[in-house]
Amino acid sequence: MLYEHYSQAPWEEARWPNFSPAEMACRHCGEYYHFEWMLDAIQTVRRNLNRPIIINSAHRCPLHNASAVIRGAALSEHKVRLALDIAIGNHNPLRLYQALCKAGFDTFGAYGSFIHVDARKGRRWSTNLGKKVWKGIIDGLPG
């Protein structure tokens, strides 16, 4: 469900203790998409890895998604509902990928410094640097 601002979100602190509605909201305006499955899944990843999960980007309003800084896809899942770009700097890529799969994620965008996940099924893409970082880890990457 879409909320004008994350302060209106039905956030359950005990259910998602390692995250906040602000970090899941649009960095531009605070617009927030509440998606319990995704929140439960990323909390499971955090618990299983026992390491912080840094969310670079989650929901984006259309204006922020189209900005020169983001240059997001027109049909971006960040804009439609919720997608997560997760920083990989403090993670072993293989362990992170395995934890994401175990939590139910099945769509992966491979980038050099982060991995994109969302609730769609079976999509894979990568940048050239992403192919180098994730080669042999993410099944089905193009090229």
GISUL-V810904 format. One record per run of one state. SS is the DSSP state (helix for helix, strand for strand, loop for the rest). FROM is the first residue (numbers start at 1). TO is the last residue. If there is no record, write none. Layout:
# GISUL-V810904
SS_FROM_TO, SS_FROM_TO
This chain:
# GISUL-V810904
loop_1_1, strand_2_3, loop_4_5, helix_6_8, loop_9_20, helix_21_24, loop_25_31, strand_32_33, loop_34_35, helix_36_49, loop_50_54, strand_55_57, loop_58_61, helix_62_66, loop_67_76, helix_77_80, loop_81_82, strand_83_87, loop_88_92, helix_93_102, loop_103_106, strand_107_110, loop_111_113, strand_114_118, loop_119_123, strand_124_126, loop_127_127, helix_128_134, loop_135_143
